[in-house]
Amino acid sequence: HSPLWTYFMLYEIVCVSGHDSGPVFEEQPSSLVFPVGLTEEKVTLACQARASPAATYRWRVNGTDVPVGEDPRYEMVAGNLVISSPQYNRDAGSYQCLAINRCGTVISRPANLKFGYLHDFPPDDRSPQTVYEGAGATLICQPPAHYPALSYRWFLNEFPSFVQPSGGRWFVSQVTGNLYLAKAEVNDSGNYFCFTTNNMDISTKSVFSRANPLTVLPDASPRKSAPNIKVRFPSETYALTGHTTHLECFAYGNPVPKIHWRKVDGSLPSKAAASTNSPTLTLSDLSFEDEGVYECEALNSEGRDTYQGPQPEWLQVMSDSEVEISSELRWSCAAAGKPRPSMRWLRNGHGKLKISHLALEDSGMYQCVAENKHGTIYSNAELRVQVQAPDFRLNPVRRLVPAARGGQVIMECKPRAAPKPTLFWSRGTELLTNNSRVTVTPDGNLQITNISRADEGKYTCFAENYLGKANSTGHLSVRDATKITLAPSNADINQGENVTLQCHASHDPTMDLTFTWSLNGQSCFVLRNHTPSPLNLQKETVGDLVIVNGQLGHAGTYMCTAQTVVDSASATAKLVVRGPPGPPGGVIVTDINETALELRWSRGYDNHSPIGKYIIMGRSPLSPEWRRMQTDPPTIEGNAESACVTGLLPWMDYEFHVIASNILGSGEPSMPSQMVRTREAAPTVAPSGLGGGGGDHHELIITWTPMAREYQNGDEFGYILAFRKRNTPSWMVVKVPHAESSRYVYSNQSLSPYCPFEVKIKAYNRKGEGPFSQMALVHSAEEEPTVSPRKINTTALTAFEMLVCWESVLPEMYTFFQIRYWRQHEKEAAADRVRTAGLETSARVSGLRPSTFYYVTVLAYNSAGTGPPSPRATVITKKPRKTPSDCKTPTTGVSVGTTDGSWVTVMWDHVKAMKNESAVLGYKVLYKHEGQSALKVLEKGKTSISLPLPKDNSYVVLEIRSWGEGGDGAAHETIVSRDSVLLQVCPLFVR
């Protein structure tokens, strides 16, 4: 038979007794309140569990899986859930973390993520209030919509002149936010503002109301008044043990009343002593002994007023009941209160009412009463006593009852009747009595065991009470038993292989047969569009299970069950899946030193193939990707549970995980170890980039490249500089703190300019000093030049260029010169400038104008400034050059000069210089042929040239220029080919 289904995924896997351990929470999520609209922040709900093998995690919100991996706003970091940009309408709810391994699943306590908000007060003006001097007053806050609870203060006229409740005349309720005034005085008049604050886990917001105008009218003789309690604590106050609760009580009165608290049924807890004469009674660290009735008393010379609570409350009440005649009624009624309430019934005065052998006349209304000195409460219910002759119409005996040979069957008999009827069964005309195979149970059901074909037939149930009789009949049909004919066999596979578990069965052909499979007692599921549905087959005798690409989670005990409506048969087999090892557990770090540490772990599950070796992976803030670490020994055998990690940087944070492998591959890594930091050590390398120079007079500036974090090796990091004048014996040494430092300035008035210093540098931290760098030569700051160059000489080279020469009498440190030149009619301040290196004493200056008179001066400069200019020199540039006036080629006279090819003669008119131009000394011809270039300079009187033509159809390009003392003239271009007409473009460009 071919396989009838494919099994893809199982939820349960094998837990190895004595080796594995189920998850135990080490950290669970806590509830928090997040501000609405704070979109740039993240929420982190913590979850960490200890388990072997290591736990995997899932999260639920309001009973539904959190879509980690599907919605990018949700991210799992280790077991923690991180929510980016939390949103009220999507993320509010009750979160629970599930920690899972093959031994089972634990679910964390719920953590509520709620969103806090505080709206603005409405902009409507508040109604003014007027009272007479000596009377009480209440200013209503009416806080805007908010969550969570607010704290309240009031200020008068302007912020932050807050009302001070000390002295007993004022009170701000932290329940309603209202401001209460026990006795008004004239100077209390003003505008009052309710100031509310919403305190959330990561932020605080405050808003205040519009003004509440209060006017206190003077009274020549203010009326005295007895206390009148206006602020009352709730009659019922609930609180959790260990928490704190506050009860409020405040009264009007003239004189201002004094407040006093007491416990009606005992003495006040000592923890409340500090607040017994305050409008707010504070009960902290609550315990069950603190339960009871508390009384607030307001007292002045005119009288007193009190308030106390609570009254009794119902814990359990009776409800309307319909019961059979002659049966028994039990009603319970319970109440709570302080002092404990007394219980009575209007009928017979007991806390529980019991009526035996109910009769029709017992029908009616009943009341349970609970009372203490604070009040009385009632619970009401109606009793109806029923009578009815037996009746099978609503629940007859099942008409056809199938049963398997060798099995058992139960036939039910449940008529409606009151009082309860007598029940008995018959088969045909034979009255059935109890024997070894047939039993009539006390509730009237018929049970038959070890069924055979002879048991087929009609069975009738008879019911009778004093009001009448009735019966109902059903037919028992005996079928062939279901049997497993081919049971699954134990199997052993490697991860990724396929396996078929066979299961064949025989059954009664008149019934449908269903095959179901379970693994370790749990039903097997296949994923279809992410909706699990049971695997089953109908109307077949073959129910083979095929597992494709077997994984470690598929291992375990499989049970095949062949089932009809009357019976079932089962057979089991064990599947072993061999694969890479599971993740090691319990990775801890010990024996940490500067560059090494010891790592310990516990063996993970070997998945039926011995562990061959371990590798250790690590990462640090400088190298966030996991990389293989150096270890001692270099190869860690599979029986090891510790190793030394070497080659670490001192004073660096690391975390590690361990990976086990066997012949089937490498397993999943362990959970990362806790982040640890190696010990500090003295620096081992010197800073680089040592140099410097420049600065102000009498300064030596030394610079270097700050050392990176990985080379600092410890805290309190800095640099040590040593420097001395070249060829002197003694060193000056200074310390420069802070790792980011990159320069040091040594200032000394006796320091000569451009003085050479030998400099070296090393690093230090609180563990010691590192090695010195190689020496560098750094000069102190220069002084600006004080003398000028001499013997300035200028020569006009062309119409556009001149040569300037000078003689330097400056010391070696002055290494730069500047040439300034300007035309005769210009001011020196507008001079153009050319800079040169100091070792040079001449320079060509270009970009000049033809036939122009220039002044020229030279001066020295360095980083400190510019020296005095030399005496002026003068120069007149030459006249400009002239270009050929015409370009032409002969139309005849082309002849072949040699057997190698043809030649062409190019002729042009002689160029005559104008008065303002330099004389023409000759002509320059540049010709380009087949990628080659050649320059031919002709004599003054020559106005033609013969050139070879190309042998193919390519061409020759000619450029013709006149030249003289003023330079080259503009170019004219001529293109010549063997077979084409001579083309002329004149001029090509002008210089």
Secondary structure, DSSP 8 states (H G I E B T S, - for coil): ----EEE-B-S-----TTT-EEEEEEE----EEEETT-TT-EEEE--EEEEES--EEEEEETTEE--TTTSTTEEEETTEEEEES--HHHH-EEEEEEEEETTEEEE---EEEEEEEE----S-----EEEETT--EEE-----SEES--EEEEEESSTT-B---TTSSEEE-TTT--EEESS--GGG-EEEEEEEEEE-SS-EEEEE---EEEEEE--SS---EEEEEEE---SS----TTS-EEEE-EEEEES--EEEEEETTS---GGGGGGTTSSEEEE-S--GGG-S-EEEEEEETTEEEEEEE---EEEE----EEEETTS-EEEE-EEE-SS--EEEETTT--SEEEE-S--GGG-EEEEEEEEETTEEEEEEEEEEEE-EEEE-SSS---SEEEEETTS-EEE----EEES--EEEEEETTEE----SSEEE-TTS-EEE-S--GGG-EEEEEEEEETTEEEEEEEEEEEE---EEEE----EEEETT--EEE--EEE--TTS--EEEEEETTEE-EEEETTEEEE--EES-SB--EEESS--GGG-EEEEEEEE-SS-EEEEEEEEEEE-S----EEEEEES--SS-EEEEEE----TTS---EEEEEEEETTEEEEEE-EEESSSEETT--EEEEES--TT-EEEEEEEEEETTEE---------EE-------S--EEEEE---STTEEEEEEE---GGGT-SSS-EEEEEEEETT-S--EEEEEESTT--EEEEE-TT--TT-EEEEEEEEEETTEE------EEEE-------S--EEEEEEE-SSSEEEEEEE----TT--EEEEEEEETTS-GGG-EEEEEETT--EEEEES--TT-EEEEEEEEEETTEE------EEEE--------S--B--SS-----BTTB-EEEEE-------TTS--EEEEEEEEEETTEEEEEEE-TT--EEEEE--SSS-EEEEEEEEEETTEE--EEEEEEESSS--EEEEEEE--
